[in-house]
Amino acid sequence: MEFVSTRGGADAVGFFDAFANGLAPDGGLYVPKHLPLLPSDLLIDDALPYPALAWDFLGLFDTDHDSEHLIEIVDKSYGDFSDTMSAPLQQLAENLFVLELFHGPTLAFKDFGLQLIGNLFEEQIERTGNPINVIGATSGDTGSAAIAGLAGKKGVNVFILYPKGRISKLQERQMTCTGAKNIFPIPIEGTFDDAQAIVKALLGDNKLKAELRLSAINSINIVRVLAQSVYYVHAFMQLPPENRDDVNFVVPTGNFGNIFAGWMVHQMGLPVDQFVVATNQNDILYRLFNSGKYEPESVHPSHAPSMDIQVASNFERFLYYHNEKNSKSTLELMKKFQEEGSIEIPNFNASNFAASRSDDESILANIQKVKEEYNYVVDPHTACGFQDLDPSKTHVVLATAHPAKFPDVIKKAIGETPTEPSLEALKKKKKVSYPVEATTEAVQKFIEDNAVS
């Protein structure tokens, strides 16, 4: 299996290099050169154990590790999830299901990608003998999941940028209370988009990237997207047979990586009617799929802070496939977007994507409705997935985080304060962070001063 850049200006690479590089040398994002068909034995009557399914699926793309080594890495990545199914499917009504993706160590869906990535980085360091410095930006859950996957590991330092005051207090504590010497949480003034722009600038400097051995953990990294594709197959195989003919996955969406992972496995043969992009009031993707125009606006803080994003990193991958894998057209549109700040996509085709939008009032109302009708509590991001559902069709809503991570919003909605033991323990720990000016130059200097070498 080879991976190519969406912009066409970089050589095709194997799994090891696509993973290690994160961002392609031409500034594009890696995608598989071709998408293989799902083996028919994966779509069996009963769901495989999650690690077994992950091994089978990832083996389609990772042809660099030997099979036994990949099994070890996968088992290590998913062995500590709190539910034996890792991603259990809960049925709320005849046609309504919730895929619980919050049973990992940081109680968010990002654990599925970042536990694997942490172990792959550890294996890479052992295999090559070269230390690395991992950088990323987070709107909340990516940072804590990356840190959980890499805290205390040898040969790696981790630098995570996040928007100061724009994530939940418990999300921040998950990043700043590890006590690990190799972890550097960096609060900056501004938005997630500002943090992500700095990370992309650093990763786009090929000389600096080589000197500091920089690697990416955001869904810029194709391996994280592939890891998240697995749970769509796992969800499908947990559905009752009578609900498998008209499946709609509803995905709370900010950076477009999670839902793109599902769409990609659909292109490989997973039967899905529709993917619903569930946005909050920062609704650039809602507007895109209803108009064909990609036009960022100001970011407005919301009850679903991990989705407070106006520049979705994985939009470029969608654009590449929308352009029928024409890298020249993709590069031209991305250049136009960078120069003009918005683009209208020629001959726009939404494929089988649809979109919904929830403002803060709708988020609170959806939390209340789900509690009242199903006696089930959802976090504010998952609540966006319950907007405007058609009860006659099968919907699988992805529950992206544990409600206890957002106690203030849940209390405001239903008068209850959910708790979780690992989060309660964090409240007693000392916070350590490293504020840095929100410029590429300042962040680069900080990383240079603290990089592992």
CORDAUR-V302697 format. One record per backbone hydrogen bond with DSSP energy under -1.0 kcal/mol. NH is the residue of the N-H (numbers start at 1). CO is the residue of the C=O. E is the energy in kcal/mol with one decimal. If there is no record, write none. Layout:
# CORDAUR-V302697
nh | co | e
NH | CO | E
NH | CO | E
This chain:
# CORDAUR-V302697
nh | co | e
3 | 13 | -3.0
4 | 31 | -2.6
6 | 29 | -1.8
8 | 5 | -1.0
13 | 3 | -2.2
18 | 14 | -2.5
19 | 15 | -2.5
20 | 16 | -2.5
21 | 17 | -2.9
22 | 18 | -1.6
23 | 21 | -2.2
24 | 28 | -2.2
27 | 24 | -2.3
31 | 4 | -2.3
33 | 2 | -3.1
38 | 268 | -2.8
42 | 39 | -2.0
44 | 42 | -1.4
53 | 49 | -2.3
54 | 50 | -2.8
55 | 51 | -2.3
56 | 52 | -2.3
57 | 53 | -2.7
58 | 54 | -2.9
59 | 55 | -1.8
60 | 57 | -1.7
61 | 58 | -1.6
62 | 58 | -3.1
63 | 61 | -1.2
70 | 66 | -2.2
71 | 67 | -2.0
72 | 68 | -1.8
73 | 69 | -2.1
74 | 70 | -2.6
75 | 71 | -2.7
76 | 72 | -2.2
77 | 73 | -1.7
78 | 74 | -1.8
79 | 75 | -1.1
82 | 103 | -2.9
86 | 83 | -1.7
87 | 85 | -3.0
90 | 98 | -3.2
92 | 96 | -2.5
93 | 96 | -1.8
97 | 395 | -2.6
98 | 90 | -2.9
99 | 397 | -2.5
100 | 88 | -2.6
101 | 399 | -2.0
107 | 104 | -1.3
109 | 400 | -2.5
111 | 108 | -1.8
112 | 109 | -1.6
114 | 110 | -2.7
115 | 111 | -2.2
117 | 113 | -2.2
118 | 114 | -2.2
119 | 115 | -1.7
120 | 116 | -2.3
121 | 117 | -2.7
122 | 118 | -2.0
123 | 119 | -2.1
124 | 120 | -2.5
125 | 121 | -2.5
126 | 122 | -2.0
127 | 123 | -2.5
128 | 124 | -2.6
129 | 125 | -2.3
132 | 155 | -2.4
133 | 213 | -2.5
134 | 157 | -2.7
135 | 215 | -2.7
136 | 159 | -1.8
138 | 161 | -2.4
145 | 141 | -2.2
146 | 142 | -2.7
147 | 143 | -2.5
148 | 144 | -2.4
149 | 145 | -1.6
151 | 147 | -2.7
153 | 150 | -2.0
157 | 132 | -1.4
158 | 182 | -2.9
159 | 134 | -3.1
160 | 184 | -1.8
161 | 136 | -2.8
162 | 186 | -2.1
164 | 188 | -2.9
166 | 163 | -2.0
172 | 168 | -2.2
173 | 169 | -2.0
174 | 170 | -2.0
176 | 172 | -2.3
177 | 173 | -1.6
183 | 180 | -1.1
184 | 158 | -2.7
186 | 160 | -3.7
188 | 162 | -2.5
195 | 191 | -1.8
196 | 192 | -3.2
197 | 193 | -2.1
198 | 194 | -1.6
199 | 195 | -2.1
200 | 196 | -2.6
201 | 197 | -2.1
202 | 198 | -2.3
203 | 199 | -2.6
204 | 200 | -1.7
206 | 204 | -1.2
209 | 205 | -3.0
210 | 206 | -1.9
211 | 207 | -2.3
212 | 208 | -2.6
214 | 209 | -1.9
215 | 133 | -2.0
217 | 135 | -1.2
221 | 218 | -2.6
224 | 221 | -1.1
225 | 221 | -1.1
226 | 222 | -2.4
227 | 223 | -2.3
228 | 224 | -1.5
229 | 225 | -1.2
232 | 229 | -1.2
233 | 229 | -1.1
234 | 230 | -2.1
235 | 231 | -2.0
236 | 232 | -2.3
237 | 233 | -2.2
238 | 235 | -1.2
243 | 240 | -2.4
244 | 241 | -1.4
248 | 394 | -1.4
249 | 274 | -2.0
250 | 396 | -2.9
251 | 276 | -2.7
253 | 278 | -2.7
260 | 256 | -1.2
261 | 257 | -1.9
262 | 258 | -1.2
263 | 259 | -2.4
264 | 260 | -2.5
265 | 261 | -1.6
266 | 262 | -1.8
267 | 263 | -1.8
269 | 266 | -1.6
270 | 265 | -1.8
273 | 247 | -2.7
274 | 247 | -1.3
275 | 352 | -2.7
276 | 249 | -3.1
277 | 354 | -3.2
278 | 251 | -2.2
279 | 356 | -2.4
283 | 281 | -1.6
287 | 283 | -2.5
288 | 284 | -2.1
289 | 285 | -2.3
291 | 287 | -1.2
292 | 288 | -3.2
294 | 343 | -3.2
307 | 304 | -1.9
308 | 305 | -1.8
309 | 307 | -2.2
314 | 255 | -1.9
315 | 312 | -1.7
318 | 314 | -1.8
319 | 315 | -2.7
320 | 316 | -2.1
321 | 317 | -1.9
322 | 318 | -2.9
323 | 319 | -2.3
324 | 321 | -1.8
325 | 320 | -2.6
327 | 325 | -1.1
330 | 326 | -1.9
331 | 327 | -2.7
332 | 328 | -2.2
333 | 329 | -2.3
334 | 330 | -2.4
335 | 331 | -2.4
336 | 332 | -2.1
337 | 333 | -2.4
338 | 334 | -2.4
339 | 335 | -2.0
340 | 336 | -2.9
341 | 337 | -2.5
343 | 294 | -1.9
345 | 292 | -2.7
353 | 350 | -2.3
354 | 275 | -2.5
356 | 277 | -2.5
358 | 279 | -1.5
363 | 359 | -2.2
364 | 360 | -2.1
365 | 361 | -2.3
366 | 362 | -2.7
367 | 363 | -2.2
368 | 364 | -2.2
369 | 365 | -2.6
370 | 366 | -2.5
371 | 367 | -1.9
372 | 368 | -2.7
373 | 369 | -2.8
374 | 370 | -2.0
375 | 371 | -1.5
383 | 379 | -2.1
384 | 381 | -1.0
385 | 382 | -1.6
386 | 383 | -1.6
387 | 384 | -1.2
393 | 390 | -1.8
395 | 95 | -2.9
396 | 248 | -2.9
397 | 97 | -2.9
398 | 250 | -2.5
399 | 99 | -2.5
402 | 107 | -2.2
405 | 402 | -1.9
406 | 403 | -2.0
410 | 406 | -2.0
411 | 407 | -2.5
412 | 408 | -2.0
413 | 409 | -1.9
414 | 410 | -2.8
415 | 411 | -1.9
424 | 420 | -2.2
425 | 421 | -2.1
428 | 425 | -1.2
429 | 426 | -1.8
432 | 176 | -2.1
434 | 185 | -2.6
436 | 187 | -1.3
439 | 437 | -2.3
443 | 439 | -2.2
444 | 440 | -2.6
445 | 441 | -2.2
446 | 442 | -2.1
447 | 443 | -2.5
448 | 444 | -2.8
449 | 445 | -2.1
450 | 446 | -1.2
451 | 447 | -1.4
